[in-house]
């Protein structure tokens, strides 16, 4: 109560203060009165109305009338006026004050309303802009608008590019007769109705009385309503998103101020819808890219045709194309239809289309062409096969997306619409991104298929090679046995006395046949190891025996080169569980290499012992050594070190590979330590045989 009385008290005090000031001024100037007192009090009434409101201003005006009689009119007994002039002055002042108070009141109320709307817009604008969901944006706009403009019917139309019509997506009725009307049945073309006219002109339209406007369109069976209608298009970056339409009962119930406010809301709504659309398109792009990523090229369970259909469907979902075709390069050098689809493509229809040659797609395979947008009816660059097919299908717009991997043109996608279509650069960019990812997926799959075919062919060649080695080894054994038998008879003299030169030749023949027999045995063992046809004959044994026998076999070669071989084996047994023949062959290879790769007389050391539950065997030479770059390839099949010093050294490159196969087959490992010019040391570690083995 006190808060309501205070403004009135302040107004009366202000009148008293001003009246006293004017009276003092008149007394000081020796004037009967201040003639401009009316103007002063009118201005005072306006100031009070602006600051304190209309009620205190009226009270101040009444007080002003009383003060005027006593201070500014000729003094007399009682309240009243002496002359007509005084009466006119007083009445004129009261009327002027009343007019000023009313004007200030209206202006103040208008300013308060504008400030309220501004505050509300600042409050709701972030909610509209920040949302990325179209439905949430529409609900927020409807809720925000009613807080700013007291509408009685709210309608939001979205522009449907495919149907080329405005479709009602949000309707809020807050009064009769709007509540009982079904506005969903009304769709508008550009220029149709007040809403369609606003959309066509891209400018807001305020109709004072829609019942008198011939452009107004009502649902069937609805009589014209006396209402004021405001339609504002939602446009951003010259693109139409829809129209906001407000209605309020009674003519001229909406104002130009309402129009300006709705322009701001419509602009923000258009921007928010554009952001939501781009977010949805980006989300769809990510989804399509993820779908392509899931098509693993190594997944043989997914047929190629199914992968092609999924790729095309991802592009259709993103572009909403009516018709779509995917063509890919095949082994015959032509581009075949791999998949066809689209929103208007008949279900279960078979993909058709003749294969295209490189010349027929040359306009699209040019590396400078990243995307090709065409109007089939007017584009003269389209080849006959593309233009003819588009015309038969009633296509109004088309996009062709080349699919490249580097400079390799692997195919293309054709997207078509049966209506005019305009594309934003970011939309085309997303389609290009998806097409590029699809090209990589398809090319990777084709490459893996080619590599798989090569691998199968190589595997078949390897199998044939092993089979040949096995057969050849078996076939060479018999003639070698015969040759060695007769050479042995000749050496022993069983077939008669041989002259000294012939005896030397016989010894050379025996040595070379022994080398050949060893090579044949290595080839046969390698074939058996790789095929697994002949399992090793595993048994407990003392590795010292196997090593001693291998040393005895290589001693003649060492002595022939005037070298030396030192054997240092542990006094205790070196028990292992293995195949003595295969282990012996592996040691033969290491010892023979030590002899061959010594520049001068070979100096070889063989050391064997038992340590930490493992059998350690080292074959060390002081030969030419092995380059660092060659060590990681040393145990590969058919690998030979490239060294000018080894040009006259014979070999097949399977010896060390065979050593590794044998050692690893016994649960061990083999390593090498070498330095150029100082020699090499091959270390073999084997597990110790337990009593249960």
C-alpha positions in Angstrom: 0.0 0.0 0.0 2.8 2.4 1.0 4.6 1.7 -2.3 1.5 2.7 -4.2 1.0 6.0 -2.2 4.7 7.1 -2.4 4.5 8.1 -6.2 1.5 10.4 -5.5 3.3 12.0 -2.6 6.4 12.6 -4.7 4.2 14.2 -7.4 2.5 16.6 -5.0 5.8 17.5 -3.4 7.2 18.2 -6.9 4.2 20.6 -7.7 4.7 22.4 -4.4 8.5 22.8 -4.9 8.0 24.1 -8.5 5.1 26.4 -7.4 7.2 27.8 -4.5 10.1 28.4 -6.9 8.0 30.3 -9.4 6.4 32.4 -6.6 9.8 33.3 -5.2 10.9 34.2 -8.7 7.9 36.5 -9.2 8.4 38.2 -5.8 12.1 38.7 -6.5 11.3 40.2 -9.9 8.4 42.3 -8.5 6.0 40.7 -11.0 2.3 39.9 -10.3 2.9 36.4 -11.8 5.1 34.3 -14.1 3.2 34.2 -17.4 4.9 30.9 -18.5 3.6 29.1 -15.5 1.3 27.0 -17.7 4.1 25.7 -19.8 6.2 24.9 -16.7 3.4 22.9 -15.2 2.6 21.1 -18.4 6.2 20.0 -18.7 6.2 19.0 -15.1 3.1 16.8 -15.6 4.7 15.1 -18.6 7.9 14.4 -16.6 5.9 12.9 -13.7 3.8 10.8 -16.1 7.1 9.4 -17.7 8.8 8.7 -14.4 5.9 7.8 -12.0 2.9 6.9 -14.2 -0.4 8.4 -15.3 -2.1 8.4 -11.8 0.5 10.5 -10.0 0.6 12.8 -13.1 -3.2 13.4 -12.8 -2.9 14.1 -9.1 -0.1 16.6 -9.9 -2.4 18.3 -12.4 -5.2 18.8 -9.9 -2.7 20.2 -7.4 -1.4 22.4 -10.1 -4.9 23.8 -10.7 -5.1 24.7 -6.9 -1.7 26.3 -6.8 -2.4 28.3 -10.0 -5.4 30.0 -8.4 -3.4 31.2 -5.4 -0.1 32.0 -6.9 -0.6 32.9 -10.5 -4.0 34.5 -10.7 -4.9 37.8 -9.2 -5.4 37.3 -5.4 -9.0 37.4 -4.2 -11.2 35.8 -1.6 -11.9 32.1 -2.2 -11.1 29.8 -5.0 -12.0 31.0 -8.4 -11.2 33.1 -11.4 -11.8 36.8 -11.9 -11.8 37.0 -15.7 -12.6 34.8 -18.7 -9.0 35.0 -19.7 -8.0 33.5 -16.4 -10.5 30.7 -16.9 -9.3 30.0 -20.5 -5.7 29.9 -19.3 -6.5 27.5 -16.6 -8.6 25.2 -18.7 -6.1 25.3 -21.5 -3.4 24.3 -19.1 -5.4 21.4 -17.7 -6.2 20.1 -21.2 -2.6 20.5 -22.3 -1.5 18.6 -19.2 -4.0 15.9 -19.9 -2.9 15.6 -23.5 0.8 15.4 -22.5 0.0 12.8 -19.8 -1.8 10.6 -22.2 0.9 10.9 -24.9 3.6 10.2 -22.4 1.6 7.3 -21.0 1.2 5.7 -24.5 4.9 6.3 -25.4 6.1 4.9 -22.1 3.9 1.8 -22.4 5.2 1.3 -26.0 8.8 1.6 -24.8 8.2 -0.8 -21.9 6.7 -3.3 -24.4 9.6 -2.9 -26.7 12.1 -3.4 -23.9 10.1 -6.5 -22.8 10.1 -7.9 -26.3 13.8 -7.2 -26.6 14.6 -8.9 -23.3 12.4 -11.9 -24.4 14.2 -12.1 -27.8 17.5 -12.0 -26.1 16.4 -14.8 -23.8 14.8 -17.1 -26.5 17.3 -16.4 -29.3 20.0 -18.6 -27.9 17.5 -21.4 -27.4 16.5 -21.2 -31.0 20.0 -20.9 -32.5 21.7 -23.5 -30.2 19.3 -26.3 -30.9 20.2 -28.8 -33.7 16.8 -30.7 -33.7 14.2 -29.4 -36.1 11.2 -30.4 -34.0 12.7 -28.8 -30.9 13.4 -25.6 -32.9 9.7 -25.4 -34.0 8.4 -26.0 -30.5 10.8 -23.3 -29.1 9.7 -20.8 -31.8 6.0 -21.3 -31.0 6.6 -21.0 -27.3 8.8 -17.9 -27.7 6.5 -16.1 -30.1 3.5 -16.1 -27.7 5.6 -14.5 -25.0 6.5 -11.7 -27.4 3.2 -11.3 -29.4 -0.1 -12.3 -27.9 -1.3 -14.3 -31.0 -4.4 -16.5 -31.1 -3.2 -18.7 -33.9 0.3 -19.7 -34.9 1.2 -21.6 -38.1 4.6 -22.6 -39.3 5.0 -23.8 -42.9 8.1 -25.7 -44.2 9.1 -25.4 -47.8 9.1 -28.9 -49.3 11.6 -28.9 -52.2 10.5 -32.2 -53.5 6.7 -31.3 -53.6 7.4 -27.6 -54.3 4.7 -26.6 -51.8 4.5 -25.1 -48.3 3.4 -27.8 -45.8 2.1 -27.0 -42.3 4.3 -28.6 -39.7 3.3 -26.7 -36.6 -0.1 -25.2 -35.6 -1.0 -23.7 -32.2 -4.6 -22.5 -31.7 -5.3 -20.5 -28.5 -8.8 -19.3 -29.1 -12.0 -20.1 -30.9 -12.7 -20.4 -33.8 -9.2 -21.6 -34.6 -9.3 -24.5 -32.2 -11.9 -26.4 -34.3 -10.3 -25.8 -37.7 -8.1 -28.5 -39.4 -5.4 -26.4 -41.1 -3.3 -29.5 -41.9 -5.4 -30.0 -45.1 -4.0 -26.7 -46.6 -0.8 -26.8 -48.6 0.3 -23.8 -50.5 2.3 -23.2 -53.7 4.5 -20.2 -54.1 2.2 -17.2 -54.7 -0.9 -19.0 -53.3 -2.6 -17.4 -50.3 -1.1 -14.7 -48.1 1.5 -17.2 -46.8 2.5 -18.3 -50.3 2.7 -14.7 -51.5 5.1 -13.9 -48.6 7.2 -17.0 -49.6 7.3 -16.0 -53.2 8.2 -12.4 -52.6 10.6 -13.3 -49.7 9.1 -10.3 -47.9 6.8 -10.1 -44.8 3.0 -9.3 -45.4 0.7 -7.7 -42.8 -3.0 -7.9 -43.7 -5.2 -5.8 -41.4 -8.4 -7.8 -42.2 -7.9 -11.1 -43.8 -11.7 -11.6 -44.3 -11.6 -8.8 -46.8 -8.4 -10.0 -48.6 -9.0 -12.2 -51.7 -5.6 -13.9 -51.2 -6.6 -15.5 -47.9 -7.0 -19.3 -48.2 -9.1 -21.2 -45.6 -9.6 -24.9 -45.2 -12.7 -26.3 -47.1 -15.9 -25.4 -45.3 -14.5 -22.6 -43.2 -16.0 -19.2 -43.5 -13.8 -16.1 -43.6 -12.8 -14.8 -40.2 -12.4 -11.2 -39.2 -8.7 -11.3 -38.2 -5.4 -9.6 -38.7 -2.8 -11.9 -40.4 1.0 -11.6 -40.4 3.2 -13.8 -42.7 7.0 -13.6 -42.5 9.2 -15.8 -44.7 12.1 -17.7 -43.1 15.1 -17.0 -45.4 18.8 -17.4 -44.9 21.6 -17.2 -47.5 18.9 -16.6 -50.2 17.3 -20.0 -49.4 13.6 -20.3 -48.4 13.0 -22.6 -45.4 9.3 -21.8 -44.8 6.9 -19.1 -43.5 5.8 -18.0 -40.0 2.1 -16.9 -39.9 0.3 -15.3 -37.0 -3.4 -14.5 -36.7 -5.3 -12.5 -34.1 -9.1 -11.9 -34.0 -10.4 -8.4 -35.0 -9.2 -6.3 -37.8 -5.9 -4.3 -37.3 -5.1 -6.3 -34.1 -1.5 -6.8 -35.3 0.9 -3.9 -35.9 4.0 -3.0 -37.7 5.9 -3.5 -34.5 4.7 -7.1 -34.4 5.9 -7.4 -38.0 9.4 -6.2 -37.0 9.6 -8.6 -34.1 8.5 -11.5 -36.2 11.1 -10.7 -38.8 13.8 -11.1 -36.2 12.3 -14.4 -35.0 11.9 -15.7 -38.6 15.5 -14.9 -39.4 16.8 -16.7 -36.3 14.5 -19.6 -37.0 15.8 -19.9 -40.6 19.4 -19.9 -39.4 18.6 -22.5 -36.7 16.8 -24.7 -39.3 19.8 -24.4 -41.7 22.2 -25.4 -38.9 19.9 -28.3 -37.9 19.7 -29.4 -41.6 23.5 -29.3 -42.0 24.0 -31.2 -38.8 21.5 -33.9 -39.9 23.3 -34.1 -43.3 26.7 -34.3 -41.6 25.3 -37.0 -39.3 23.9 -38.9 -42.3 27.3 -38.5 -44.0 29.1 -39.9 -41.0 26.6 -42.8 -40.8 27.1 -43.6 -44.5 30.9 -43.4 -44.2 30.7 -45.7 -41.1 28.6 -48.1 -43.1 31.1 -48.2 -45.9 33.9 -48.7 -43.3 32.0 -51.7 -41.9 32.2 -53.4 -45.4 35.5 -55.0 -44.6 37.3 -56.0 -47.8 38.4 -59.2 -46.2 34.9 -60.3 -45.3 34.2 -63.0 -47.8 30.8 -63.6 -46.3 29.5 -60.4 -47.9 29.0 -60.8 -51.7 30.3 -58.0 -54.0 26.7 -57.3 -55.2 25.5 -56.7 -51.7 28.4 -54.3 -51.0 27.6 -52.4 -54.1 24.0 -52.1 -53.1 24.9 -50.8 -49.6 27.2 -48.2 -51.0 24.6 -46.9 -53.4 21.9 -46.9 -50.7 24.2 -44.7 -48.5 24.4 -42.2 -51.3 20.6 -42.4 -51.9 19.9 -41.8 -48.2 22.1 -38.8 -48.2 20.9 -37.2 -51.4 17.2 -38.4 -51.4 17.6 -39.2 -55.1 14.7 -40.6 -57.0 16.9 -42.8 -59.2 20.5 -43.9 -58.7 23.0 -46.1 -60.6 26.5 -47.3 -59.6 28.8 -48.4 -62.4 32.2 -50.0 -61.7 35.2 -50.9 -63.9 35.4 -54.7 -64.6 38.2 -56.9 -66.0 37.0 -56.4 -69.6 37.9 -52.7 -69.3 34.2 -51.6 -69.4 32.0 -50.0 -66.8 29.1 -52.2 -65.8 26.0 -51.5 -63.7 26.9 -52.8 -60.3 23.8 -51.6 -58.5 20.7 -49.5 -59.1 18.1 -48.0 -56.7 16.6 -44.8 -55.5 13.4 -43.6 -53.8 11.4 -44.1 -57.0 13.1 -47.3 -58.1 10.7 -50.2 -58.3 11.1 -52.9 -55.6 12.9 -56.1 -56.7 13.6 -54.5 -60.1 16.7 -55.9 -61.9 19.5 -53.5 -62.7 19.8 -52.9 -66.4 22.1 -51.0 -68.7 24.7 -51.9 -71.3 28.4 -51.8 -70.3 30.1 -48.5 -71.2 33.4 -48.2 -72.8 36.2 -45.8 -71.7 35.3 -43.5 -74.6 31.7 -43.2 -73.5 32.7 -42.1 -70.0 35.6 -39.9 -71.0 33.7 -36.7 -70.2 33.5 -37.9 -66.6 36.9 -39.6 -66.2 38.8 -36.3 -66.8 40.7 -35.7 -63.5 39.6 -32.1 -63.6 36.0 -33.2 -63.1 35.2 -33.7 -59.4 31.4 -33.5 -59.7 29.1 -32.9 -62.7 25.7 -31.3 -62.2 23.4 -31.5 -65.2 19.9 -30.6 -66.4 19.4 -33.5 -68.9 16.9 -31.4 -70.9 19.3 -28.7 -71.8 22.9 -30.0 -71.2 24.6 -30.5 -74.5 27.7 -32.1 -72.9 25.8 -35.2 -71.7 26.5 -38.2 -74.0 23.6 -39.8 -75.8 23.3 -42.8 -73.4 22.9 -40.5 -70.4 20.6 -37.9 -72.0 18.4 -40.5 -73.6 17.9 -42.5 -70.4 17.2 -39.4 -68.4 14.5 -38.2 -70.8 12.8 -41.6 -70.8 12.8 -41.6 -66.9 11.5 -38.0 -66.7 14.6 -36.7 -65.0 14.8 -33.0 -64.3 18.1 -32.8 -62.5 21.2 -35.1 -62.2 24.5 -35.3 -60.4 27.4 -37.6 -61.6 30.1 -38.4 -59.0 33.4 -39.8 -60.4 35.0 -42.4 -58.2 38.8 -42.3 -58.3 41.7 -43.8 -56.4 44.6 -41.5 -57.2 44.4 -41.1 -61.0 42.7 -44.4 -61.4 39.0 -44.0 -62.5 37.3 -47.0 -61.0 33.6 -46.0 -61.7 31.0 -43.4 -61.1 27.6 -42.9 -59.4 24.6 -41.2 -61.2 22.0 -39.6 -59.0 18.8 -38.3 -60.6 15.6 -36.4 -59.6 12.3 -36.1 -61.3 12.0 -32.5 -60.3 14.2 -29.4 -60.5 16.9 -29.5 -57.8 19.4 -27.0 -56.6 22.5 -28.0 -54.7 24.5 -26.1 -52.2 28.3 -26.5 -52.3 28.4 -28.2 -49.0 25.8 -30.8 -50.2 27.9 -31.6 -53.2 31.0 -31.7 -51.0 29.4 -34.4 -48.8 28.4 -36.5 -51.8 32.0 -36.2 -53.2 33.4 -37.3 -49.8 31.1 -40.4 -49.7 31.9 -41.3 -53.3 35.7 -41.0 -52.6 35.3 -43.3 -49.6 33.3 -45.8 -51.6 35.9 -45.7 -54.4 38.6 -46.6 -51.9 36.5 -49.4 -50.4 35.8 -50.9 -53.9 39.3 -50.5 -55.1 40.7 -52.1 -51.9 38.4 -55.0 -52.3 39.3 -55.5 -56.0 43.0 -55.3 -55.1 42.7 -57.8 -52.3 40.8 -60.1 -54.7 43.6 -59.8 -57.2 46.2 -60.4 -54.5 44.2 -63.4 -53.2 44.2 -64.8 -56.7 47.9 -64.2 -57.1 48.5 -65.8 -53.6 46.5 -68.8 -54.6 48.5 -69.1 -57.9 51.8 -68.7 -56.0 50.7 -71.3 -53.5 49.9 -73.7 -56.3 53.3 -73.0 -57.9 55.0 -73.6 -54.5 53.1 -76.9 -54.1 54.2 -77.9 -57.6 57.8 -76.9 -56.9 57.9 -78.9 -53.7 56.4 -81.9 -55.5 59.0 -81.5 -58.2 61.8 -81.3 -55.7 60.6 -84.4 -53.9 60.2 -86.4 -57.2 63.5 -85.1 -58.5 65.3 -86.0 -55.3 63.9 -89.5 -55.4 64.7 -89.9 -59.1 68.3 -88.6 -58.6 69.0 -91.0 -55.8 69.1 -94.1 -57.9 71.5 -92.9 -60.7 73.7 -91.4 -58.0 73.8 -94.7 -56.1 74.8 -96.5 -59.3 77.5 -93.9 -60.2 79.0 -94.1 -56.6 78.9 -97.9 -56.8 80.9 -98.2 -60.0 83.2 -95.4 -58.9 83.9 -97.2 -55.7 84.6 -100.4 -57.6 87.0 -98.5 -59.9 88.7 -96.9 -56.9 89.2 -100.2 -55.1 90.6 -101.8 -58.3 87.9 -104.5 -58.5 87.5 -103.8 -62.2 91.2 -103.8 -62.9 94.3 -101.7 -62.2 93.8 -98.0 -62.9 96.6 -95.6 -63.9 97.4 -92.8 -61.4 95.7 -90.0 -63.5 92.5 -92.2 -63.6 92.7 -92.8 -59.9 92.8 -89.0 -59.3 89.8 -88.6 -61.5 88.0 -91.4 -59.7 88.6 -89.6 -56.3 87.3 -86.3 -57.7 84.2 -88.2 -59.1 83.6 -89.7 -55.6 83.9 -86.3 -53.9 81.5 -84.6 -56.3 79.0 -87.4 -56.2 79.1 -87.2 -52.4 78.4 -83.4 -52.7 75.5 -84.1 -55.1 74.1 -86.8 -52.8 74.2 -84.4 -49.9 72.4 -81.8 -52.0 69.8 -84.2 -53.0 69.3 -85.3 -49.4 68.9 -81.6 -48.4 66.3 -81.0 -51.1 64.4 -84.2 -50.1 64.4 -83.2 -46.4 63.3 -79.7 -47.2 60.3 -81.0 -49.2 59.4 -83.3 -46.4 59.6 -80.6 -43.8 57.4 -78.2 -45.8 54.9 -80.9 -46.7 54.8 -82.5 -43.3 54.4 -85.8 -45.2 57.2 -87.6 -43.3 57.1 -86.7 -39.5 60.5 -86.7 -37.7 61.6 -89.9 -36.0 61.9 -88.4 -32.5 63.8 -90.3 -29.9 66.0 -89.5 -26.8 69.6 -89.1 -27.8 72.9 -87.6 -26.8 73.6 -84.6 -28.9 77.4 -85.2 -28.5 77.1 -88.2 -30.7 75.3 -86.3 -33.5 77.9 -83.5 -33.3 80.9 -85.9 -33.4 79.5 -87.7 -36.4 78.9 -84.4 -38.3 82.5 -83.3 -37.4 83.9 -86.6 -38.8 82.0 -86.1 -42.0 83.4 -82.6 -42.6 87.0 -83.4 -41.5 88.1 -84.5 -45.0 87.1 -81.1 -46.4 88.9 -79.2 -43.7 92.0 -81.3 -44.2 91.8 -80.8 -47.9 92.1 -77.0 -47.4 94.8 -77.5 -44.7 92.6 -76.1 -42.0 91.8 -77.1 -38.5 88.6 -77.9 -36.6 88.5 -77.9 -32.8 85.7 -79.8 -31.0 84.9 -78.9 -27.3 82.0 -80.8 -25.9 80.9 -81.2 -22.3 82.0 -84.3 -20.5 78.4 -85.0 -19.3 75.8 -86.2 -21.8 73.8 -83.5 -23.7 70.3 -85.2 -23.8 67.8 -84.0 -26.3 64.7 -85.4 -27.8 64.9 -85.3 -31.6 65.5 -86.9 -34.9 69.3 -87.7 -35.3 69.2 -87.7 -39.1 67.6 -84.2 -39.4 69.8 -82.8 -36.6 72.8 -84.2 -38.3 71.8 -82.7 -41.7 71.4 -79.3 -40.0 74.9 -79.5 -38.5 76.4 -80.7 -41.8 75.1 -77.5 -43.4 76.6 -75.2 -40.7 80.0 -77.0 -40.8 80.1 -77.1 -44.6 79.3 -73.3 -44.7 82.1 -72.7 -42.3 84.5 -74.4 -44.6 83.2 -72.8 -47.8 83.1 -69.2 -46.5 86.7 -69.1 -45.2 89.0 -67.1 -47.5 92.1 -69.1 -46.4 92.6 -72.4 -44.5 89.4 -72.8 -42.4 89.6 -72.4 -38.6 86.4 -73.8 -37.0 85.4 -74.3 -33.4 82.5 -76.4 -32.2 81.5 -75.9 -28.6 78.6 -77.7 -26.8 77.4 -77.6 -23.2 74.4 -77.5 -21.0 73.3 -74.4 -19.1 70.1 -73.2 -17.4 68.1 -76.2 -18.6 69.1 -75.7 -22.3 71.6 -77.3 -24.6 73.8 -74.7 -26.2 75.8 -75.5 -29.4 78.0 -73.0 -31.2 79.7 -73.4 -34.6 82.2 -70.6 -35.0 84.5 -69.9 -38.0 87.0 -67.1 -38.7 85.9 -66.6 -42.3 84.8 -63.5 -44.3 81.8 -62.7 -42.1 78.3 -61.6 -43.0 77.2 -58.0 -43.8 74.7 -56.4 -41.3 72.0 -55.9 -44.0 72.1 -59.5 -45.0 71.6 -61.0 -41.5 67.9 -60.4 -41.2 67.4 -62.4 -44.5 70.0 -65.1 -43.8 67.5 -67.8 -42.8 65.1 -67.1 -45.7 64.6 -69.7 -48.4 66.8 -69.3 -51.4 68.5 -66.2 -50.0 72.2 -65.8 -50.8 74.5 -63.0 -49.7 75.6 -60.7 -52.5 79.4 -60.5 -52.1 82.0 -60.3 -54.8 84.2 -62.7 -52.8 81.5 -65.4 -53.1 81.1 -65.4 -56.9 82.9 -68.8 -57.2 81.2 -70.4 -54.2 78.4 -72.8 -55.1 75.2 -72.9 -53.2 71.4 -73.0 -53.5 70.3 -70.8 -50.6 68.4 -73.5 -48.8 71.1 -74.6 -46.3 70.5 -72.1 -43.5 66.7 -72.2 -44.2 66.8 -75.9 -43.6 68.8 -75.4 -40.4 66.2 -73.0 -39.0 63.3 -75.4 -40.0 65.0 -78.3 -38.3 66.0 -76.4 -35.1 62.6 -74.8 -34.7 60.9 -78.1 -35.4 62.8 -79.4 -32.3 61.5 -76.5 -30.1 64.8 -74.6 -30.3 66.1 -71.5 -31.9 69.1 -70.5 -34.0 70.9 -67.1 -34.1 74.0 -65.7 -35.7 76.6 -63.2 -34.6 79.0 -62.0 -37.3 81.5 -59.3 -38.1 82.9 -58.7 -41.5 86.4 -60.0 -41.9 86.3 -61.7 -38.5 84.0 -64.6 -39.0 80.6 -65.8 -37.9 79.2 -67.8 -34.9 75.9 -69.8 -35.3 74.3 -70.5 -31.9 71.7 -73.3 -31.5 69.6 -73.6 -28.3 67.6 -76.8 -27.7 65.5 -77.9 -24.8 66.9 -80.6 -22.5 65.1 -83.9 -22.8 63.3 -84.9 -19.6 63.0 -88.5 -18.3 59.4 -88.7 -19.5 60.2 -88.0 -23.2 
